Amino acid sequence: MAAVEYARHLAEQLAALRSARKVERTRLRLEIATAELLEETSYGRLTVDEITERAGLAHGTFYRYYAGKHEIVLAVLRGFLGAIRGMRPSLARVDDPYAAIHAANRHYVDVYRRNVGLMRCFLTLRSDDPLVAEIGSRADAGLVARVTRSIARFGAPAAALPPRRQELLIHAVIGAVDALLRKVYGASEPPLVRFADDPETIAQILSDIWYRALYAADPAPAVSAAASAGTAAAARRRRASPPA
């Protein structure tokens, strides 16, 4: 599944639930409204009144499903991070480590730029809210496990490091991704906003950093170019495909 706006992803789920129980459809309407609003405003400014107005529901209806905005935002963030995992490309048949790194990074860049408000909300609350921090820690643990399996599969030098050092290295490259993307997309006035319309270059830079850190070598220019071309071709195929 290609990276999409999460609110649109939920709206597609709602459209597919025409015969579902009202309670399921109402819950989805509230979550769609919350996801849309978080692309427009901050968590601190978000109100239940705005959510119910956007969803076209009575104010009192909200409290039949959620105790307050914190609870619904947690539900949206959990669903969003789960959707990121569901949308990511399958790399089982990719036989080149740089191509695998590049595909994963390009996917994450696309998810981030299409869901800047949700990412901003998640990263902001994560530093202050224990429940959001737990969601993030679980997501990080899953990613660390996938990277660990990948470097073992490809025989990367990092796979031979002592476990604690290996884990720290993987967390370092994961952190580099979020740090750069926040400077491009995530701040109220991103200092690197001039790169916002060039996701491929961002993905290449991040992939080069990952490859050098995990494989202790520079990626071959031909391999890097092939990975970029493959991603571009896949994007063209997705744009050309009729919607499901």
N, C-alpha and C positions, 0 to 999 in steps of 0.2 A: 504494500500500500504506500502510495506517495505521501510525503508530508503535506498536511493541510491545516487550515485554521481549525483549532479545536472546537470552537463554537459551531462551525459548519459541520464538523464530524458528528457532533451531538444532534444537530438539526437533521442530518441524514438518518440517524438512529430513530429520531422521533417520527420522521416520515414513514419509516418501515414498521412503526408500531401502531398503525391505524386501528388495529383490532385489539390492542392491548388494554389492560385495565386503566381506568381514569387515573388512579394513583400513580402508575408508572409514567404516564404521559405528563401529568402535572409536575412531577419531580423533575423530569427532563426539561420541561419549559422553564422552570426556575433555574436549573443549572445552565441552560443555554443563555438566559438573560444575564446571569452572573459572569459567565465567560466573556460574553460580548462587552459588558460594562467594564471588566478589568482590562480590556484593550483600550478603554477610553479614559479611565480614571484610576486613581490609586486605591489600595485597600483601605487606607485611612479615610478616604472621602466617600467610599461606597456606602450606600444606605439600603435598608430593606425596602423602603418606599420606591427607590429607583429600580430595584430588582423586580418587584411586583408590577410596577408600571410597565417596564419593558416586557415582562412575560404576559401582560394582559390579564392579571389575576388580582383578586381582592387582597388587601393588606393582610387580613386575618388568615387567609389561606396559607401564607408562607409558614406560619407557626404550627401548622398541622404536620409539617414535614421537617422543619429545622428549628433549632432553638434560637438561632440568631445568625448574623452574617458570617461569624467565624466558622460555624459548623458547615455552612454551605460552601464557603471558600475552601475548607479542608476537603470536602467531597469533590469539588471541581479539580483541585490540585492533584488529588489521588488519581482521579480518572484521567487527567491530562498526562501525568507521568506514565500511567499504564498504556495510554494510547501511543505515546512516543515509542514504547517498546514494540507495540503491535504494528506500527508503521515502518519500523526500520527494515532495511533491505536484508534479505537472506544472503549470508556470506559463505555458506557451507561449500559452494562450488567454486569460490574464488581461490585461485591457486597462487596468487602473488600477494605477499604481505603488504606491500605499499598500496596495491589496489584495494585491499580489504580496509586498511586504515583510511584511505581517501573516501571510499564509499560511506563508511560510518561517519566520518567528520562532515562530509557534504550533507548527509541526511540531517545531522544535528544542527548544522548552520541553517538549513532550510526550515526546520521546525522552529528554531529560535526566531528567525526573522518574520515568520508568519504568525508568531504568538508572542510578540514582544511584551505585551502587558501581562500575560500569565507568567512568563519567565521572570519579569521584574518583580511581580508579586511573590513568586516562590522564593527567589533569591533574597529578597528583602525580609520576608517573614522568617526565613530559615535561621537567620542569625539571632532572632529574638523569641521565637515561638517553639517550645519543645516538641509539639505535635508535628509541626511542619519540618522541624529538624529531623525527626524520626523518619518521616516520609523520604526526605532527601538522603538520609543515611542508608536506607534500604535500597534506594535507586543506585547510590554509589557502590554499594556492596555487590549488586548485580552486575554493574559495569566492570568493576574490578575483576570479578570472576570470569566474565567473558574475555577480557583482555588477557588474563592469565592463561586461559585455555588457548587463545589465539597465538600467543608468543611461544607456548609449548609446542603447538602444532607446527609452527613455521621454524622452530629451532632458533629463536632469537637469542642473542647473548644475554639479554635481560632475564630469560627463563632460567639461567644458571645462577642467578644471584641468590643470596640467602633470602628466605621468605619475607622477613621484615623489611629488608632493603628493597626487594622487588615490589612489595605492596606500596611502600612510600614513593617509589619512582612512578608507579602507575597513577597514584593519587596526584602526583605533581603534574603529569601531562594532562590529566582530566581537569585539574584546576586551571591550567593554561588556557584551555578552551573557553571556560566560562569567563575568565578574566578578560580575554580579548573580545569576546562577543558582547560583554557588558559595555566595553568602551566603544564598540561600533553601533550597537542597537539599544542597550539597556538603560542608559542613564537618561535623565530628563533633557540634558543637552550633551549627547554623546561626543566625546572629544575626537573620535575617529569616524564620525558619521559620513564623511566623504567616501568611505569604502562600503557603505551600506548596500549599494546596488551592484556589488561585485562579489557575490557569495563564492564563486569558483576560486578566485584568488585567495580569499580567506581560508577556504577548505584546503587549498594547496599549501599555504604557509603552515597551518596547523598540522597537516599530515607530514610535512617535512620535519617539524619539531618532534612529532611522535616517532617517526622512523629513526631519526638520529638518536633519540633518547633510548629507544627499545632495541635497536639493531646496531647501534654504534657505527653507523656508516651513513654516507649521503645516498639518497635515492638516485638511481640511474636516471638521467634526463629522459631517456626513451620510455622508461616505465612510468615516470611521473606524467609525461605527455599522454601516454596511452590511458592512464587512469582518468585524467581529465577529459579526454575525448570520449571515453566510455560513459562517464557521468553525463556529459552533454547529450550524447545519443539517447541515453535512457530518458532524459528530460524531454527531448523532442518526441519520443514515442508516447510518453504520458500525455503531452499536450495534444498529440494527434489522435489519441484514442477517444472514442465517444464516451461520455459519462455513463457509468453503470446504472 
